[in-house]
């Protein structure tokens, strides 16, 4: 089971890292589910101190909750993705720096604040928020899965490995951001499926253009 979970984390992490914005425009509920999986996983790791059964269960719960929220809170999809994106960025940063074990109360407060800020500012810099959150969050998830799969390899251990695991996460994040920005124009025009957002819908939500 541990092996399967580790492989799942790696695959989901790379999927979010490379195709976060595409999933938003094409298969929105899947993106929400993946965001929920990682938020639950990181919260579970933060609360229990390890990526174990509790984190796995919390990840599944997070995935189901956010997947269903795509349909239940349809008018507030952009605010919800902003909130979850802000929360994911905060949790990923805490995981990267190893702060989740040291200042849990502060991280909890920062989590809420980042979520609210993300929900507010997301209409102005929407695509950039999605790309940053998905690339960073996906890279963090992939590294967590790699550490779970190969616990004795320092390159994937953010504590025993020192700086290299953090550098690897940053490099993967940069690759994900670069890849997504390279394909942004093509993905925005993609015909949406499963409740995705079309370019026309994005234009309408942005409001009329002032000459």
N, C-alpha and C positions, 0 to 999 in steps of 0.2 A: 504493500500500500504506500509506503514511504517513497519508493522509487517512482510509482505512478504519479504521486502528488508532485514530486520534484519535477518530473518531465512536464506535467501539466502547467506548472508555474513558468517554466522556461518557455514553452510554446505560447502560452497566453501573454507572457511578458513581451516576447518579440512581436506578437501580433499587434498589441497595443502600441508598442514603440514605433513600429513602422507604418501602421495603417489607422491610427486613431482618428484622424480627420476624415479619412475615407469611410470608416465605419459610421461616423456621425451622419454623413450625407447619404449613405447607402443602407446601412442596417443599424439604425439608432439603438434599438433595444439591446443588441449584442454589445455595443459600446458601453451602455449603462451597466449591463451585467458584468462586463470585464472590470469596469471601474469599481463596482460594488464588491467584486471578488477581491480586488487588491486592497481596497479600504478595509474590508473585514479582516483580511489576512494580516495587514500591518497593525490594525487595532488589537487583534488577537495576540500577535507577537509582543506588542507593547504591554498588554495586560498580563500575559502569562510568562513573558521573558524568553519565549522560544517559538520557533515556527513548528508547532506540533498539532495534535489533534484538535485542540481548542481553537487555534488560529484557522485551521482548515474548516471547521464547522462554522465559525464566524464569517469566513470568506464566502462559503456557500449561501449563508443567510443574507449577506450583503448583496451577493449577485442576484438572488431571487427578488429581494426587496426593490432594488433599483431597476431590474428588468420590468417588474410589474408597474413601477412608478412611471415608466415611459408612457403607459396607456392611461393610468389612473390620474396622472397630473399633466395631461397633454398640453393645456394652455400655458403651463409653466416649465416647459421642457428646457428652455434656454437658461432660466434661473437655476433650475435643478442641476444642469450640467456645469454651470458656473460654480455652484456650491460644492458639488462633488469634486470638480477639478481643483478648486482651491484647497479642499481638505486633502486630496490625494497629493498635491504638491507639498503640503506641510508635513504629512506623514512620511513621504519619500525623503524629504530633506532631513527629518529627524532620524530616519533609519540610516541614511548615508553618513551622517555625522556621529551616530551612536548616542544621540541625545535622549532617545526613548527610554533608556534605562536610568537616566540621571535626573531629569526634571519633568516627570510625568504630568504634574499639575499644570505647569507652564505650557507643555505641549498640548494638553487638552484645551486650554484657553485659546492658544494660537490656532488650533484646529477649527474651532467655532468661528473665530474672527476671520481666518482665511476663507472659510466657506462663505460667510456673509459678504466679504469683499468680492470674492469671485462671482457671486450671484449678481452683485450690483454693477460691476464694471464689464461683465462679459459681453453685453451688446456692442460696446465700443471697440473691443479688441478680441472679438469672438474666436476667429480662426487661430489666432496666436495663442490664446489660452488653451484651446483644445490641443494644439500641437505640443505646447510646452508640457502640459499635464500628462498627456499620453506618452510622450517620449521619455520623460523623466520617470513617470510611474512604471512604464513598461520595462525600462532598463533596471529599475529597482527590483521589480518582480522577477525578472530573468536572473539577476544576480542572487536573489534569495533562493530561487530554485536550484541554481548551480551549486550554492553552498550546501543546500540540503542533500543534493545528489553526491557531492564530493566534499564532505566535511573536513577532510584532512588537507585540502589544497588551500594554501594561504591566499592565493589570488582572489578567491571568492569569499574569504572570511573577513568581514569588515572590522573585527576586533583583533584577531591574531595576525591578520595580513597587513595591518597598518595602512599606509597610504595607497598601495597598488589597487586594492579593491575599490576604493573611492574613485581613483583615477579611471579604472575600467568602467565604472558606472557613468562617470562624466563623459567618457569617450562614446559609450553606447548612446547616451542621451543626445550628444551632438550629432551622431550619425542619424538617429531617428528624426531629429529636428530638420536636418539638412534634406533628408529623403522626402519628408512630408511637404516641406516648402517647395521642393522641386516639382512635386506633383499636384500642388494645391489647385491650380486652375482646372486641371482635368477632373479632379475629384469633385469639386464644387458643382460641376455641370452633370455629374453622374445621375442617371435615372434612379430615384430612391426606391427602396424595397423595405418591407417590414417596418413602415413608419419612419423612414428616413426623411431628411429635410431637403427639398429641392432648392435650386438657385432662385427660382421665382418666389418661393416661400421666404427665403432669406431676405430678398429684396423688399417684399411686402412688410416684413416685420421691422425692417430698418427704417421704414417710413418714406415719404416722398422726398425726392431730391430737390433742394432749393437752388434755382438757377443763379 
